[in-house]
Amino acid sequence: MDEVQKLVDDALKEINSATDSSTLNNIRIKYLGKKGLITSLMKKLKDLPQEERPKFGAHVNNAKNIITQKINEKLEEISEKEKKKKYEELAVDISIPGARRDIGHLHILTQIQKELEDIFISMGFEVVEGPEVEDTWHNFDALNTPDWHPARDIQDSFYFTDKILLRTHTSPVQIRTMLQRKPPLAIISPGRVYRRDYDSTHLPMFTQMEGLFVDKNVTIKHLKYTLEEMAKRIFGENSKVRLRPSFFPFTEPSYEVDVLFGDTWLEILGAGMVDPNVFKNAGYDPEEWSGFAFGLGLERIAMVKYGIKDIRDFIRNDIKFLENY
């Protein structure tokens, strides 16, 4: 009986000194587990005289009940303390202002694209997009660009195979649109294009917007008016446009288009009247239909408008640069 009482006393001391649920669980296993001390005492019953077994068994069961009750009481006490501590750790002082987050804004190139889209849409143009991975027929052949043309060289374009490449301009969208629709039509085609260039004025991936207008009796006057209207809206009402003779395979005649800034003419895009061969490739009769096309780089427009010197700034993700626009 003394052994039973000593076990109870030891158990109660350990239970009272426990400070966390893990320690208390170890105490429970020590005394009440399948291989615990209470179980060991019960195994001694077989060694006792028959007449002493009931009394001894009752003492052991009583000890088990006392220890179990005390463990449950202590567990409830510890659980409350642990819960309170957890709440204190998770507590938030709602009187303290929350973390301030800067509100983002559209990238400067996206702003320029939306501005140009609004300008051309107001003049009756429709926005049309196409695939960035193109075949050589849509990207070159249909646009009157022969095999020997430098733009088709592997060192100037990104090829996947001999016939598949990343588009070098958004002009293939014009071909795809003409193949699907009958004239008249007026579209602009914005999107990313890819060429093997990289310096302060060129990127291997840049953003282009091309325009195409097809109708009967379209002349250079219509082209110049459209471009002048665009320039006035994006650069200012006093903007003037100059067309300089140039060469592009898909337009004839072709022009470099300059805008006057102060006393300086700056080249901003290329344009011209659609070459008859392009119309033939798209299934249009060049004797019946005429039209003009133009292409501009959004980066170029942004650089001219905001005085940006290095085209690579657009892709450097420099927060200080981006915050200016």
Wavefront OBJ file of the C-alpha trace (Angstrom):
o trace
v 0.000 0.000 0.000
v 2.913 2.313 0.774
v 4.252 1.702 -2.706
v 0.912 2.761 -4.205
v 0.778 5.912 -2.097
v 4.358 6.836 -2.993
v 3.529 6.436 -6.696
v 0.546 8.777 -6.299
v 2.629 11.365 -4.429
v 5.374 11.288 -7.074
v 2.833 11.561 -9.878
v 1.110 14.568 -8.302
v 4.426 16.370 -7.831
v 5.339 15.855 -11.468
v 1.885 16.881 -12.665
v 1.957 20.073 -10.585
v 5.381 21.020 -11.945
v 4.410 20.488 -15.629
v 4.312 23.742 -17.630
v 3.243 22.549 -21.095
v 0.997 19.954 -22.683
v 3.916 17.977 -24.126
v 5.462 17.404 -20.671
v 2.063 16.514 -19.255
v 1.509 13.935 -21.992
v 4.832 12.288 -21.139
v 3.719 12.063 -17.491
v 0.437 10.454 -18.555
v 2.314 7.819 -20.559
v 4.712 7.207 -17.667
v 1.955 6.461 -15.171
v -1.131 5.485 -17.178
v 0.278 4.035 -20.410
v 0.163 0.340 -21.381
v 3.678 -0.058 -20.008
v 3.211 2.579 -17.289
v 3.688 2.319 -13.534
v 0.000 1.758 -12.759
v -0.059 -1.162 -15.180
v 3.067 -2.562 -13.486
v 1.340 -2.438 -10.099
v -1.708 -4.249 -11.451
v 0.548 -7.065 -12.661
v 1.597 -7.677 -9.044
v -1.904 -8.880 -8.161
v -1.090 -12.416 -9.252
v 1.760 -12.554 -6.738
v -0.399 -11.526 -3.744
v -2.417 -13.856 -1.507
v -6.002 -14.317 -2.647
v -7.422 -12.382 0.311
v -5.224 -9.287 -0.287
v -5.927 -8.918 -3.971
v -9.302 -7.022 -3.748
v -7.941 -4.415 -1.360
v -4.736 -3.921 -3.344
v -6.637 -3.709 -6.627
v -8.972 -1.091 -5.161
v -5.994 1.010 -4.011
v -4.380 0.829 -7.459
v -7.655 1.784 -9.210
v -8.090 4.666 -6.793
v -4.538 5.808 -7.532
v -5.259 5.595 -11.259
v -8.404 7.707 -10.844
v -6.576 10.337 -8.767
v -3.749 10.640 -11.281
v -6.160 10.716 -14.241
v -8.294 13.449 -12.673
v -5.262 15.536 -11.742
v -3.818 15.215 -15.268
v -7.143 16.328 -16.802
v -7.324 19.338 -14.464
v -3.743 20.315 -15.196
v -4.273 19.832 -18.942
v -7.220 22.227 -18.891
v -5.147 24.775 -16.979
v -2.190 24.497 -19.372
v -4.447 24.620 -22.457
v -5.951 27.891 -21.298
v -2.504 29.383 -20.743
v -1.240 28.194 -24.123
v -4.328 29.497 -25.863
v -3.952 32.882 -24.180
v -0.273 33.037 -25.153
v -1.148 32.193 -28.759
v -3.780 34.920 -28.865
v -1.257 37.407 -27.506
v 1.241 36.457 -30.224
v -1.377 36.849 -32.952
v -2.878 40.021 -31.535
v -2.871 43.057 -33.820
v -2.980 46.604 -32.559
v -5.659 48.042 -34.829
v -4.710 51.549 -33.739
v -1.404 51.249 -35.664
v -1.664 52.263 -39.357
v -1.317 49.352 -41.784
v 1.517 48.937 -44.266
v 1.290 51.449 -47.101
v 1.443 50.035 -50.594
v 2.205 52.118 -53.637
v -0.499 52.036 -56.287
v 0.849 50.826 -59.616
v 0.152 52.326 -63.017
v 0.311 51.318 -66.660
v 3.767 51.014 -68.225
v 4.693 53.980 -70.413
v 4.544 51.820 -73.565
v 1.069 50.609 -72.661
v 0.027 54.226 -72.141
v 1.399 55.197 -75.565
v -0.339 52.218 -77.203
v -3.703 53.079 -75.657
v -3.274 56.732 -76.636
v -2.527 55.813 -80.255
v -5.368 53.280 -80.363
v -7.816 55.940 -79.183
v -6.542 58.341 -81.857
v -6.907 55.878 -84.734
v -10.191 54.419 -83.482
v -11.618 57.955 -83.486
v -10.631 58.135 -87.190
v -12.484 54.911 -87.990
v -9.692 52.336 -87.650
v -10.216 48.955 -85.990
v -7.663 47.238 -83.725
v -6.672 43.791 -85.052
v -4.053 41.430 -83.606
v -2.256 38.363 -84.915
v 0.242 35.624 -83.966
v 3.797 36.481 -82.921
v 5.125 33.211 -84.389
v 4.729 33.480 -88.154
v 5.516 31.619 -91.362
v 7.765 33.156 -93.975
v 4.934 33.519 -96.508
v 2.877 35.855 -94.304
v 5.944 37.606 -92.897
v 7.896 38.085 -96.148
v 6.605 36.577 -99.408
v 3.084 37.979 -99.275
v 4.591 41.369 -98.452
v 6.666 41.440 -101.635
v 9.926 40.717 -99.778
v 12.033 38.375 -101.966
v 14.384 35.638 -100.784
v 17.478 37.794 -101.309
v 16.240 40.649 -99.106
v 18.547 41.285 -96.057
v 15.604 41.219 -93.632
v 15.241 37.500 -94.338
v 18.825 36.684 -93.306
v 19.193 34.437 -90.288
v 21.431 37.024 -88.636
v 18.606 39.579 -88.778
v 15.611 37.457 -87.716
v 14.803 34.770 -85.143
v 14.038 31.511 -86.970
v 12.639 28.290 -85.505
v 12.852 26.471 -88.838
v 13.463 27.546 -92.439
v 9.800 28.500 -92.722
v 8.835 29.520 -89.162
v 10.116 32.564 -87.263
v 9.227 35.260 -84.751
v 7.523 37.979 -86.764
v 9.750 40.920 -87.665
v 6.831 43.368 -87.977
v 3.049 43.327 -87.531
v 2.511 43.568 -91.303
v 1.469 39.868 -91.475
v -1.687 40.921 -89.622
v -2.539 43.106 -92.634
v -2.156 40.128 -94.975
v -4.231 37.857 -92.745
v -6.958 40.492 -92.478
v -7.099 41.110 -96.242
v -7.301 37.369 -96.886
v -10.310 37.137 -94.563
v -12.166 40.341 -95.458
v -13.253 42.269 -98.484
v -12.423 45.982 -98.817
v -12.904 48.712 -97.835
v -11.144 48.314 -94.504
v -9.155 50.383 -92.003
v -7.130 48.590 -89.334
v -4.239 49.100 -86.948
v -2.223 46.142 -85.638
v -0.244 46.689 -82.415
v 2.015 44.038 -80.896
v 5.482 42.733 -80.107
v 7.951 42.098 -82.925
v 11.447 40.592 -82.956
v 14.716 41.466 -84.695
v 18.379 40.778 -83.936
v 19.283 44.288 -82.733
v 20.430 45.531 -79.334
v 21.869 48.967 -78.563
v 20.740 52.321 -77.173
v 18.161 52.729 -79.974
v 17.254 49.090 -80.790
v 15.879 46.104 -78.862
v 15.585 42.453 -79.961
v 11.937 42.657 -78.883
v 10.010 45.880 -79.308
v 6.435 47.053 -79.783
v 5.110 48.103 -83.154
v 1.850 49.483 -84.474
v 1.025 49.308 -88.145
v -1.931 50.733 -90.008
v -3.659 49.807 -93.250
v -6.388 51.668 -95.126
v -7.902 50.215 -98.317
v -10.634 51.793 -100.422
v -11.185 53.168 -103.880
v -9.215 56.201 -105.037
v -6.981 56.414 -101.950
v -4.084 58.827 -102.462
v -1.002 60.104 -100.652
v -3.098 63.055 -99.452
v -5.165 60.621 -97.347
v -1.967 59.129 -95.926
v -0.433 62.488 -95.017
v -3.664 63.756 -93.462
v -3.960 60.632 -91.292
v -0.368 60.841 -90.080
v -0.562 64.591 -89.507
v -3.723 64.166 -87.463
v -1.995 61.482 -85.383
v 1.074 63.694 -84.854
v -1.011 66.680 -83.759
v -2.912 64.646 -81.197
v 0.091 62.913 -79.683
v 2.806 65.590 -80.022
v 0.763 68.806 -80.031
v -1.451 70.891 -82.309
v 1.473 72.673 -83.949
v 3.060 69.452 -85.215
v 3.991 69.277 -88.876
v 4.679 66.156 -90.920
v 7.154 65.702 -93.769
v 7.316 62.745 -96.174
v 10.765 61.846 -97.539
v 11.094 59.318 -100.390
v 12.399 55.933 -99.218
v 12.042 52.241 -100.034
v 10.040 49.425 -98.465
v 9.245 46.197 -100.359
v 5.543 46.336 -99.525
v 4.801 49.984 -100.419
v 5.313 51.986 -103.599
v 5.947 54.881 -103.337
v 7.483 54.652 -99.851
v 8.318 57.411 -97.362
v 10.200 58.100 -94.171
v 7.896 60.272 -92.056
v 9.393 63.161 -90.066
v 7.794 65.380 -87.447
v 9.023 68.939 -86.833
v 10.144 69.680 -83.256
v 11.237 73.291 -82.980
v 13.766 73.685 -85.792
v 14.515 69.952 -86.054
v 12.865 67.270 -88.147
v 12.849 63.861 -86.441
v 12.061 60.614 -88.262
v 9.347 58.698 -86.403
v 7.900 56.090 -88.776
v 7.750 54.607 -92.257
v 4.777 54.670 -94.629
v 3.665 54.462 -98.240
v 1.038 53.386 -100.730
v 0.366 49.640 -100.743
v 2.344 47.895 -103.475
v 0.093 46.285 -106.154
v 1.880 42.954 -105.638
v 0.759 42.916 -101.982
v -2.841 43.422 -103.090
v -2.498 40.581 -105.593
v -1.098 38.249 -102.922
v -4.083 39.075 -100.687
v -6.599 38.533 -103.524
v -7.408 42.241 -104.068
v -7.572 43.740 -107.551
v -5.007 46.619 -107.599
v -6.851 48.145 -110.546
v -9.949 48.519 -108.372
v -8.509 49.113 -104.928
v -5.783 51.350 -103.539
v -4.547 52.035 -100.060
v -1.815 53.187 -97.724
v 0.096 51.532 -94.911
v 2.339 52.795 -92.139
v 4.371 51.338 -89.297
v 5.743 52.924 -86.145
v 7.568 51.758 -83.034
v 5.898 52.614 -79.755
v 9.302 52.915 -78.110
v 10.317 55.466 -80.755
v 7.171 57.529 -80.172
v 7.719 57.471 -76.395
v 11.401 58.416 -76.748
v 10.592 61.378 -78.970
v 7.630 62.535 -76.891
v 9.364 62.308 -73.503
v 13.005 62.850 -74.443
v 14.153 59.346 -73.442
v 17.691 58.709 -74.662
v 18.149 54.960 -74.174
v 15.524 52.496 -75.450
v 16.808 49.883 -72.984
v 15.301 51.886 -70.112
v 11.875 50.533 -71.102
v 12.836 46.972 -70.104
v 15.202 47.534 -67.156
v 12.382 47.630 -64.571
v 13.988 50.638 -62.904
v 11.326 51.941 -60.517
v 12.787 55.471 -60.557
v 12.502 55.564 -64.350
v 8.998 54.071 -64.465
v 7.673 56.422 -61.756
v 8.367 59.391 -64.049
v 5.642 58.245 -66.414
l 1 2 3 4 5 6 7 8 9 10 11 12 13 14 15 16 17 18 19 20 21 22 23 24 25 26 27 28 29 30 31 32 33 34 35 36 37 38 39 40 41 42 43 44 45 46 47 48 49 50 51 52 53 54 55 56 57 58 59 60 61 62 63 64 65 66 67 68 69 70 71 72 73 74 75 76 77 78 79 80 81 82 83 84 85 86 87 88 89 90 91 92 93 94 95 96 97 98 99 100 101 102 103 104 105 106 107 108 109 110 111 112 113 114 115 116 117 118 119 120 121 122 123 124 125 126 127 128 129 130 131 132 133 134 135 136 137 138 139 140 141 142 143 144 145 146 147 148 149 150 151 152 153 154 155 156 157 158 159 160 161 162 163 164 165 166 167 168 169 170 171 172 173 174 175 176 177 178 179 180 181 182 183 184 185 186 187 188 189 190 191 192 193 194 195 196 197 198 199 200 201 202 203 204 205 206 207 208 209 210 211 212 213 214 215 216 217 218 219 220 221 222 223 224 225 226 227 228 229 230 231 232 233 234 235 236 237 238 239 240 241 242 243 244 245 246 247 248 249 250 251 252 253 254 255 256 257 258 259 260 261 262 263 264 265 266 267 268 269 270 271 272 273 274 275 276 277 278 279 280 281 282 283 284 285 286 287 288 289 290 291 292 293 294 295 296 297 298 299 300 301 302 303 304 305 306 307 308 309 310 311 312 313 314 315 316 317 318 319 320 321 322 323 324 325
